[in-house]
Amino acid sequence: MAWTDPIDAYCERLGPGFWAEPLNAWTNLAFLLAAILAFRLWRRLDRRAHAECRRRDLASLALVVLVGVIGIGSFLFHTFADRWSVLADVVPIGIFIYAYLALALRRFADLARWKALVATLLFAGASVLVETALEPALGGSAAYAPALLALFGLGGWLVATGRRPGRLVLGAGLVFAVSLTLRTLDGPLCASVPIGTHFLWHILNAATLGLLLLAAVRQGPRPVKRRITP
């Protein structure tokens, strides 16, 4: 199979044309909107941090940029719809999932860097097992099930322990659950809903990422512990 061979993966696509998935293509603007809004908040807080001589939150900025890249990559896939554009779609999403988890464990759960890294690697390994187990029932959506479980698990723990980002993370999990359901139903409902439901996945997924960015940017980096020398 060549890199430019066409892929017909979603209900809305009826042919190999560039604009054969207009809704699936244009709704990727939601990711760019989420990134822009998050960047505006980040910039305001960054100016405040600079004025107060605090650390810049470059990790959150990287995640904001990554959400924009996700929107661009998804647009490429839903227009070119071939093997190379699949990578442009899924690779940034995968990077975001693992990068955000590592940041959340470090920043929200106060884990040491090495513990956050080990936990993220363990999650990556477990994700393969979960995806394999759920693929017969969920198809391609099984790849996102581990992220959903992580949002509910981490968000629930943060809420239970009274930590500030908990509600945003748990809320993101609830939105993502609806989003993933709509992604899964795109094929089964195709006969009755010709435009499909995948475009709603984009909109709600952008909302999910927006909530997660809000949690990260609001929380900010952990303060640097300075040693006081006599």
CYANA upper distance limits for C-alpha pairs under 8 A (distance plus 0.5 A):
  1 MET  CA      5 ASP  CA      7.09
  2 ALA  CA     83 ARG  CA      7.96
  3 TRP  CA     82 ASP  CA      7.03
  3 TRP  CA     83 ARG  CA      5.32
  3 TRP  CA     84 TRP  CA      5.97
  4 THR  CA     82 ASP  CA      5.75
  4 THR  CA     83 ARG  CA      6.58
  4 THR  CA     84 TRP  CA      7.37
  5 ASP  CA     82 ASP  CA      5.98
  5 ASP  CA     83 ARG  CA      7.18
  6 PRO  CA     16 PRO  CA      6.71
  6 PRO  CA     80 PHE  CA      8.18
  6 PRO  CA     81 ALA  CA      6.22
  6 PRO  CA     82 ASP  CA      5.10
  6 PRO  CA     83 ARG  CA      7.95
  7 ILE  CA     16 PRO  CA      8.32
  7 ILE  CA     81 ALA  CA      5.78
  7 ILE  CA     82 ASP  CA      5.62
  7 ILE  CA     83 ARG  CA      7.78
  8 ASP  CA     13 ARG  CA      6.96
  8 ASP  CA     14 LEU  CA      8.38
  8 ASP  CA     15 GLY  CA      8.15
  8 ASP  CA     16 PRO  CA      8.21
  8 ASP  CA     81 ALA  CA      7.66
  9 ALA  CA     13 ARG  CA      8.10
 10 TYR  CA    186 ASP  CA      7.38
 10 TYR  CA    187 GLY  CA      7.34
 10 TYR  CA    196 GLY  CA      7.86
 10 TYR  CA    198 HIS  CA      7.82
 11 CYS  CA    186 ASP  CA      6.75
 11 CYS  CA    187 GLY  CA      6.52
 11 CYS  CA    190 CYS  CA      6.08
 11 CYS  CA    194 PRO  CA      7.08
 11 CYS  CA    195 ILE  CA      6.89
 11 CYS  CA    196 GLY  CA      5.54
 11 CYS  CA    197 THR  CA      8.50
 11 CYS  CA    198 HIS  CA      8.49
 12 GLU  CA     20 ALA  CA      7.82
 12 GLU  CA     21 GLU  CA      6.05
 12 GLU  CA     23 LEU  CA      8.43
 12 GLU  CA     24 ASN  CA      8.15
 12 GLU  CA    194 PRO  CA      6.91
 12 GLU  CA    195 ILE  CA      5.20
 12 GLU  CA    196 GLY  CA      6.00
 13 ARG  CA     20 ALA  CA      5.69
 13 ARG  CA     21 GLU  CA      5.63
 14 LEU  CA     20 ALA  CA      6.81
 15 GLY  CA     20 ALA  CA      6.56
 16 PRO  CA     20 ALA  CA      7.18
 16 PRO  CA     80 PHE  CA      8.48
 16 PRO  CA     81 ALA  CA      8.06
 17 GLY  CA     79 THR  CA      7.96
 17 GLY  CA     80 PHE  CA      8.23
 18 PHE  CA     78 HIS  CA      8.49
 18 PHE  CA     79 THR  CA      5.08
 18 PHE  CA     80 PHE  CA      6.16
 18 PHE  CA     81 ALA  CA      8.48
 19 TRP  CA     25 ALA  CA      8.23
 19 TRP  CA     79 THR  CA      6.31
 20 ALA  CA     79 THR  CA      7.55
 21 GLU  CA     25 ALA  CA      6.41
 21 GLU  CA     78 HIS  CA      6.64
 21 GLU  CA     79 THR  CA      7.19
 22 PRO  CA     26 TRP  CA      6.47
 23 LEU  CA     27 THR  CA      6.39
 23 LEU  CA    195 ILE  CA      8.43
 23 LEU  CA    199 PHE  CA      6.36
 24 ASN  CA     28 ASN  CA      7.59
 24 ASN  CA     75 PHE  CA      8.24
 24 ASN  CA     78 HIS  CA      6.69
 24 ASN  CA    198 HIS  CA      7.05
 24 ASN  CA    199 PHE  CA      5.19
 24 ASN  CA    202 HIS  CA      8.00
 25 ALA  CA     74 SER  CA      8.00
 25 ALA  CA     75 PHE  CA      5.54
 25 ALA  CA     76 LEU  CA      8.40
 25 ALA  CA     78 HIS  CA      5.81
 25 ALA  CA     79 THR  CA      6.89
 26 TRP  CA     75 PHE  CA      7.80
 27 THR  CA    199 PHE  CA      6.61
 27 THR  CA    202 HIS  CA      6.63
 27 THR  CA    203 ILE  CA      6.85
 28 ASN  CA     32 LEU  CA      7.60
 28 ASN  CA     71 GLY  CA      5.54
 28 ASN  CA     72 ILE  CA      7.75
 28 ASN  CA     74 SER  CA      7.16
 28 ASN  CA     75 PHE  CA      6.45
 28 ASN  CA    202 HIS  CA      6.70
 28 ASN  CA    203 ILE  CA      7.98
 29 LEU  CA     33 LEU  CA      6.68
 29 LEU  CA     71 GLY  CA      7.15
 30 ALA  CA     34 ALA  CA      6.68
 30 ALA  CA     71 GLY  CA      8.09
 30 ALA  CA    202 HIS  CA      7.65
 30 ALA  CA    203 ILE  CA      6.27
 30 ALA  CA    206 ALA  CA      6.18
 30 ALA  CA    207 ALA  CA      8.39
 31 PHE  CA     35 ALA  CA      6.69
 31 PHE  CA     67 VAL  CA      6.75
 31 PHE  CA     68 GLY  CA      6.50
 31 PHE  CA     70 ILE  CA      7.63
 31 PHE  CA     71 GLY  CA      5.48
 31 PHE  CA    202 HIS  CA      8.21
 31 PHE  CA    203 ILE  CA      8.20
 31 PHE  CA    206 ALA  CA      5.35
 31 PHE  CA    209 LEU  CA      8.47
 32 LEU  CA     36 ILE  CA      6.58
 32 LEU  CA     67 VAL  CA      7.66
 32 LEU  CA     68 GLY  CA      5.51
 32 LEU  CA     71 GLY  CA      6.54
 33 LEU  CA     37 LEU  CA      6.65
 34 ALA  CA     38 ALA  CA      6.60
 34 ALA  CA     67 VAL  CA      8.17
 34 ALA  CA    206 ALA  CA      6.76
 34 ALA  CA    207 ALA  CA      7.51
 34 ALA  CA    209 LEU  CA      7.84
 34 ALA  CA    210 GLY  CA      5.61
 35 ALA  CA     39 PHE  CA      6.48
 35 ALA  CA     64 VAL  CA      5.79
 35 ALA  CA     65 VAL  CA      7.29
 35 ALA  CA     67 VAL  CA      6.35
 35 ALA  CA     68 GLY  CA      6.08
 35 ALA  CA    210 GLY  CA      7.63
 36 ILE  CA     40 ARG  CA      6.76
 36 ILE  CA     64 VAL  CA      8.49
 37 LEU  CA     41 LEU  CA      7.03
 38 ALA  CA     42 TRP  CA      6.59
 38 ALA  CA     64 VAL  CA      7.05
 38 ALA  CA    210 GLY  CA      7.41
 38 ALA  CA    213 LEU  CA      6.85
 38 ALA  CA    214 LEU  CA      6.95
 38 ALA  CA    217 VAL  CA      8.20
 39 PHE  CA     43 ARG  CA      6.46
 39 PHE  CA     61 LEU  CA      7.68
 39 PHE  CA     64 VAL  CA      6.92
 40 ARG  CA     44 ARG  CA      6.82
 41 LEU  CA     45 LEU  CA      6.79
 41 LEU  CA    217 VAL  CA      7.98
 42 TRP  CA     46 ASP  CA      6.35
 42 TRP  CA     60 SER  CA      8.28
 42 TRP  CA     61 LEU  CA      7.59
 42 TRP  CA    217 VAL  CA      6.51
 43 ARG  CA     47 ARG  CA      6.68
 44 ARG  CA     48 ARG  CA      7.04
 45 LEU  CA     49 ALA  CA      6.63
 46 ASP  CA     50 HIS  CA      6.61
 46 ASP  CA     56 ARG  CA      6.64
 46 ASP  CA     57 ASP  CA      7.54
 47 ARG  CA     51 ALA  CA      6.69
 48 ARG  CA     52 GLU  CA      6.74
 49 ALA  CA     53 CYS  CA      6.45
 49 ALA  CA     54 ARG  CA      5.34
 49 ALA  CA     55 ARG  CA      7.08
 49 ALA  CA     56 ARG  CA      7.08
 50 HIS  CA     54 ARG  CA      6.43
 50 HIS  CA     55 ARG  CA      7.96
 50 HIS  CA     56 ARG  CA      7.67
 54 ARG  CA    223 PRO  CA      8.38
 55 ARG  CA    221 PRO  CA      7.74
 55 ARG  CA    223 PRO  CA      7.95
 55 ARG  CA    224 VAL  CA      8.43
 56 ARG  CA    221 PRO  CA      8.24
 57 ASP  CA     61 LEU  CA      7.09
 57 ASP  CA    217 VAL  CA      8.10
 57 ASP  CA    220 GLY  CA      6.63
 57 ASP  CA    221 PRO  CA      6.32
 58 LEU  CA     62 ALA  CA      6.67
 59 ALA  CA     63 LEU  CA      7.01
 59 ALA  CA    103 LEU  CA      8.35
 60 SER  CA     64 VAL  CA      6.74
 60 SER  CA    213 LEU  CA      7.70
 60 SER  CA    216 ALA  CA      6.67
 60 SER  CA    217 VAL  CA      6.32
 60 SER  CA    220 GLY  CA      8.24
 61 LEU  CA     65 VAL  CA      6.79
 62 ALA  CA     66 LEU  CA      6.63
 63 LEU  CA     67 VAL  CA      6.80
 63 LEU  CA     96 PHE  CA      7.41
 63 LEU  CA     99 ALA  CA      8.44
 63 LEU  CA    100 TYR  CA      7.94
 63 LEU  CA    213 LEU  CA      7.77
 64 VAL  CA     68 GLY  CA      7.20
 64 VAL  CA    213 LEU  CA      7.29
 65 VAL  CA     69 VAL  CA      6.87
 66 LEU  CA     70 ILE  CA      6.64
 66 LEU  CA     92 PRO  CA      7.25
 66 LEU  CA     96 PHE  CA      7.30
 67 VAL  CA     71 GLY  CA      6.98
 67 VAL  CA     96 PHE  CA      8.19
 67 VAL  CA    209 LEU  CA      7.80
 68 GLY  CA     72 ILE  CA      6.96
 69 VAL  CA     73 GLY  CA      6.50
 69 VAL  CA     92 PRO  CA      7.26
 70 ILE  CA     74 SER  CA      6.54
 70 ILE  CA     89 ASP  CA      7.07
 70 ILE  CA     92 PRO  CA      6.05
 70 ILE  CA     93 ILE  CA      6.67
 71 GLY  CA     75 PHE  CA      6.64
 72 ILE  CA     76 LEU  CA      6.79
 73 GLY  CA     77 PHE  CA      6.89
 73 GLY  CA     85 SER  CA      7.62
 73 GLY  CA     88 ALA  CA      5.05
 73 GLY  CA     89 ASP  CA      4.90
 73 GLY  CA     90 VAL  CA      8.31
 73 GLY  CA     92 PRO  CA      8.04
 74 SER  CA     78 HIS  CA      6.72
 74 SER  CA     88 ALA  CA      7.46
 74 SER  CA     89 ASP  CA      5.09
 74 SER  CA     90 VAL  CA      8.41
 75 PHE  CA     79 THR  CA      6.71
 75 PHE  CA     89 ASP  CA      8.38
 76 LEU  CA     80 PHE  CA      6.23
 76 LEU  CA     81 ALA  CA      7.77
 76 LEU  CA     85 SER  CA      6.28
 76 LEU  CA     88 ALA  CA      7.60
 76 LEU  CA     89 ASP  CA      7.83
 77 PHE  CA     81 ALA  CA      5.17
 77 PHE  CA     82 ASP  CA      7.34
 77 PHE  CA     85 SER  CA      5.09
 77 PHE  CA     86 VAL  CA      6.07
 77 PHE  CA     88 ALA  CA      7.48
 77 PHE  CA     89 ASP  CA      6.50
 80 PHE  CA     85 SER  CA      7.07
 81 ALA  CA     85 SER  CA      6.73
 81 ALA  CA     86 VAL  CA      7.62
 82 ASP  CA     86 VAL  CA      6.86
 83 ARG  CA     87 LEU  CA      7.46
 84 TRP  CA     88 ALA  CA      7.22
 85 SER  CA     89 ASP  CA      6.74
 86 VAL  CA     90 VAL  CA      6.70
 87 LEU  CA     91 VAL  CA      6.01
 88 ALA  CA     92 PRO  CA      7.48
 89 ASP  CA     93 ILE  CA      7.54
 90 VAL  CA     94 GLY  CA      6.69
 91 VAL  CA     95 ILE  CA      6.74
 92 PRO  CA     96 PHE  CA      6.63
 93 ILE  CA     97 ILE  CA      6.78
 94 GLY  CA     98 TYR  CA      7.03
 95 ILE  CA     99 ALA  CA      6.38
 96 PHE  CA    100 TYR  CA      6.20
 97 ILE  CA    101 LEU  CA      6.71
 97 ILE  CA    147 ALA  CA      7.38
 98 TYR  CA    102 ALA  CA      6.71
 98 TYR  CA    120 THR  CA      6.97
 98 TYR  CA    124 ALA  CA      8.06
 99 ALA  CA    103 LEU  CA      6.73
100 TYR  CA    104 ALA  CA      6.44
101 LEU  CA    105 LEU  CA      6.57
101 LEU  CA    120 THR  CA      7.05
102 ALA  CA    106 ARG  CA      6.72
102 ALA  CA    116 ALA  CA      5.92
102 ALA  CA    117 LEU  CA      6.66
102 ALA  CA    119 ALA  CA      8.31
102 ALA  CA    120 THR  CA      6.31
103 LEU  CA    107 ARG  CA      6.22
103 LEU  CA    108 PHE  CA      8.28
103 LEU  CA    116 ALA  CA      8.25
104 ALA  CA    108 PHE  CA      5.52
104 ALA  CA    109 ALA  CA      7.18
104 ALA  CA    216 ALA  CA      7.96
105 LEU  CA    109 ALA  CA      5.35
105 LEU  CA    110 ASP  CA      6.96
105 LEU  CA    111 LEU  CA      6.33
105 LEU  CA    116 ALA  CA      5.96
106 ARG  CA    110 ASP  CA      5.50
106 ARG  CA    111 LEU  CA      5.24
106 ARG  CA    112 ALA  CA      6.77
106 ARG  CA    113 ARG  CA      6.79
106 ARG  CA    116 ALA  CA      6.23
107 ARG  CA    111 LEU  CA      7.94
107 ARG  CA    219 GLN  CA      8.04
107 ARG  CA    220 GLY  CA      8.26
107 ARG  CA    221 PRO  CA      7.09
107 ARG  CA    222 ARG  CA      6.89
108 PHE  CA    158 LEU  CA      8.21
108 PHE  CA    163 ARG  CA      7.93
108 PHE  CA    165 PRO  CA      7.38
108 PHE  CA    219 GLN  CA      8.19
109 ALA  CA    158 LEU  CA      8.05
111 LEU  CA    115 LYS  CA      6.49
111 LEU  CA    116 ALA  CA      6.31
112 ALA  CA    116 ALA  CA      6.70
113 ARG  CA    117 LEU  CA      6.67
114 TRP  CA    118 VAL  CA      6.60
115 LYS  CA    119 ALA  CA      6.52
116 ALA  CA    120 THR  CA      6.61
117 LEU  CA    121 LEU  CA      6.75
118 VAL  CA    122 LEU  CA      6.67
119 ALA  CA    123 PHE  CA      6.62
120 THR  CA    124 ALA  CA      6.71
121 LEU  CA    125 GLY  CA      6.88
122 LEU  CA    126 ALA  CA      6.65
123 PHE  CA    127 SER  CA      6.42
124 ALA  CA    128 VAL  CA      7.32
125 GLY  CA    129 LEU  CA      7.60
126 ALA  CA    130 VAL  CA      6.78
127 SER  CA    131 GLU  CA      6.43
127 SER  CA    143 ALA  CA      8.30
127 SER  CA    146 PRO  CA      5.95
128 VAL  CA    132 THR  CA      6.65
129 LEU  CA    133 ALA  CA      6.70
130 VAL  CA    134 LEU  CA      6.66
130 VAL  CA    142 ALA  CA      8.23
130 VAL  CA    145 ALA  CA      7.98
130 VAL  CA    146 PRO  CA      7.08
131 GLU  CA    135 GLU  CA      6.27
131 GLU  CA    142 ALA  CA      5.49
131 GLU  CA    143 ALA  CA      5.74
131 GLU  CA    144 TYR  CA      8.31
131 GLU  CA    145 ALA  CA      7.45
131 GLU  CA    146 PRO  CA      7.74
132 THR  CA    136 PRO  CA      8.45
132 THR  CA    142 ALA  CA      8.17
134 LEU  CA    138 LEU  CA      6.42
134 LEU  CA    139 GLY  CA      8.05
134 LEU  CA    142 ALA  CA      6.01
135 GLU  CA    139 GLY  CA      5.12
135 GLU  CA    140 GLY  CA      7.20
135 GLU  CA    141 SER  CA      8.02
135 GLU  CA    142 ALA  CA      5.60
135 GLU  CA    143 ALA  CA      8.27
137 ALA  CA    142 ALA  CA      8.46
138 LEU  CA    142 ALA  CA      5.69
138 LEU  CA    184 THR  CA      6.95
139 GLY  CA    184 THR  CA      8.07
140 GLY  CA    184 THR  CA      8.33
141 SER  CA    145 ALA  CA      7.41
141 SER  CA    180 LEU  CA      7.33
141 SER  CA    183 ARG  CA      7.42
141 SER  CA    184 THR  CA      6.41
142 ALA  CA    146 PRO  CA      8.37
144 TYR  CA    148 LEU  CA      7.04
144 TYR  CA    180 LEU  CA      8.14
145 ALA  CA    149 LEU  CA      6.79
146 PRO  CA    150 ALA  CA      6.61
147 ALA  CA    151 LEU  CA      6.71
148 LEU  CA    152 PHE  CA      6.87
148 LEU  CA    173 GLY  CA      6.56
148 LEU  CA    176 PHE  CA      7.28
148 LEU  CA    177 ALA  CA      7.23
149 LEU  CA    153 GLY  CA      6.45
150 ALA  CA    154 LEU  CA      6.28
150 ALA  CA    155 GLY  CA      8.41
151 LEU  CA    155 GLY  CA      6.01
151 LEU  CA    156 GLY  CA      8.48
151 LEU  CA    169 VAL  CA      6.79
151 LEU  CA    170 LEU  CA      6.75
151 LEU  CA    172 ALA  CA      7.74
151 LEU  CA    173 GLY  CA      5.54
152 PHE  CA    156 GLY  CA      6.12
152 PHE  CA    169 VAL  CA      8.31
152 PHE  CA    170 LEU  CA      6.29
152 PHE  CA    173 GLY  CA      6.13
152 PHE  CA    174 LEU  CA      8.38
153 GLY  CA    157 TRP  CA      6.70
154 LEU  CA    158 LEU  CA      6.60
154 LEU  CA    166 GLY  CA      8.37
154 LEU  CA    169 VAL  CA      8.04
154 LEU  CA    170 LEU  CA      8.20
155 GLY  CA    159 VAL  CA      6.67
155 GLY  CA    165 PRO  CA      8.44
155 GLY  CA    166 GLY  CA      5.49
155 GLY  CA    167 ARG  CA      7.29
155 GLY  CA    168 LEU  CA      8.22
155 GLY  CA    169 VAL  CA      5.38
155 GLY  CA    170 LEU  CA      4.75
155 GLY  CA    171 GLY  CA      8.49
155 GLY  CA    173 GLY  CA      8.09
156 GLY  CA    160 ALA  CA      6.56
156 GLY  CA    166 GLY  CA      7.41
156 GLY  CA    170 LEU  CA      6.72
157 TRP  CA    161 THR  CA      6.62
157 TRP  CA    166 GLY  CA      8.00
158 LEU  CA    162 GLY  CA      6.62
158 LEU  CA    163 ARG  CA      5.62
158 LEU  CA    164 ARG  CA      8.06
158 LEU  CA    165 PRO  CA      7.50
158 LEU  CA    166 GLY  CA      4.94
158 LEU  CA    167 ARG  CA      8.31
159 VAL  CA    163 ARG  CA      6.50
159 VAL  CA    164 ARG  CA      8.29
159 VAL  CA    165 PRO  CA      8.41
159 VAL  CA    166 GLY  CA      5.03
159 VAL  CA    167 ARG  CA      6.67
159 VAL  CA    170 LEU  CA      8.33
162 GLY  CA    166 GLY  CA      7.83
164 ARG  CA    219 GLN  CA      8.28
165 PRO  CA    169 VAL  CA      6.73
165 PRO  CA    215 ALA  CA      5.88
165 PRO  CA    216 ALA  CA      8.32
165 PRO  CA    219 GLN  CA      7.61
166 GLY  CA    170 LEU  CA      6.52
167 ARG  CA    171 GLY  CA      6.25
168 LEU  CA    172 ALA  CA      6.51
168 LEU  CA    211 LEU  CA      6.44
168 LEU  CA    212 LEU  CA      7.25
168 LEU  CA    214 LEU  CA      8.25
168 LEU  CA    215 ALA  CA      6.54
169 VAL  CA    173 GLY  CA      6.81
169 VAL  CA    211 LEU  CA      7.57
169 VAL  CA    212 LEU  CA      6.60
169 VAL  CA    215 ALA  CA      7.52
170 LEU  CA    174 LEU  CA      6.92
171 GLY  CA    175 VAL  CA      6.83
171 GLY  CA    211 LEU  CA      8.14
172 ALA  CA    176 PHE  CA      6.48
172 ALA  CA    207 ALA  CA      8.14
172 ALA  CA    208 THR  CA      5.22
172 ALA  CA    209 LEU  CA      7.88
172 ALA  CA    211 LEU  CA      6.29
172 ALA  CA    212 LEU  CA      7.04
173 GLY  CA    177 ALA  CA      6.60
173 GLY  CA    208 THR  CA      7.78
174 LEU  CA    178 VAL  CA      7.18
175 VAL  CA    179 SER  CA      6.66
175 VAL  CA    204 LEU  CA      6.96
175 VAL  CA    205 ASN  CA      8.08
175 VAL  CA    207 ALA  CA      7.93
175 VAL  CA    208 THR  CA      6.50
176 PHE  CA    180 LEU  CA      6.41
176 PHE  CA    204 LEU  CA      7.31
176 PHE  CA    205 ASN  CA      6.65
176 PHE  CA    208 THR  CA      6.35
177 ALA  CA    181 THR  CA      6.71
178 VAL  CA    182 LEU  CA      6.86
178 VAL  CA    204 LEU  CA      8.24
179 SER  CA    183 ARG  CA      6.84
179 SER  CA    200 LEU  CA      7.44
179 SER  CA    201 TRP  CA      5.26
179 SER  CA    202 HIS  CA      8.31
179 SER  CA    204 LEU  CA      5.87
179 SER  CA    205 ASN  CA      6.54
180 LEU  CA    184 THR  CA      6.67
180 LEU  CA    201 TRP  CA      7.09
181 THR  CA    185 LEU  CA      6.77
182 LEU  CA    186 ASP  CA      6.91
182 LEU  CA    197 THR  CA      6.19
182 LEU  CA    198 HIS  CA      7.04
182 LEU  CA    200 LEU  CA      7.25
182 LEU  CA    201 TRP  CA      6.48
183 ARG  CA    197 THR  CA      6.84
183 ARG  CA    198 HIS  CA      5.60
183 ARG  CA    200 LEU  CA      8.17
183 ARG  CA    201 TRP  CA      5.97
184 THR  CA    188 PRO  CA      8.40
185 LEU  CA    189 LEU  CA      6.29
185 LEU  CA    197 THR  CA      7.28
186 ASP  CA    190 CYS  CA      6.55
186 ASP  CA    196 GLY  CA      5.57
186 ASP  CA    197 THR  CA      5.31
186 ASP  CA    198 HIS  CA      6.20
187 GLY  CA    196 GLY  CA      7.82
189 LEU  CA    193 VAL  CA      6.20
189 LEU  CA    194 PRO  CA      8.48
189 LEU  CA    196 GLY  CA      7.45
189 LEU  CA    197 THR  CA      8.47
190 CYS  CA    194 PRO  CA      5.71
190 CYS  CA    195 ILE  CA      7.83
190 CYS  CA    196 GLY  CA      6.05
193 VAL  CA    197 THR  CA      8.12
197 THR  CA    201 TRP  CA      7.45
198 HIS  CA    202 HIS  CA      7.26
199 PHE  CA    203 ILE  CA      7.10
200 LEU  CA    204 LEU  CA      6.59
201 TRP  CA    205 ASN  CA      6.12
202 HIS  CA    206 ALA  CA      6.50
203 ILE  CA    207 ALA  CA      6.93
204 LEU  CA    208 THR  CA      6.67
205 ASN  CA    209 LEU  CA      6.75
206 ALA  CA    210 GLY  CA      6.49
207 ALA  CA    211 LEU  CA      6.73
208 THR  CA    212 LEU  CA      6.88
209 LEU  CA    213 LEU  CA      6.57
210 GLY  CA    214 LEU  CA      6.62
211 LEU  CA    215 ALA  CA      6.78
212 LEU  CA    216 ALA  CA      6.80
213 LEU  CA    217 VAL  CA      6.47
214 LEU  CA    218 ARG  CA      6.40
215 ALA  CA    219 GLN  CA      6.60
216 ALA  CA    220 GLY  CA      6.71
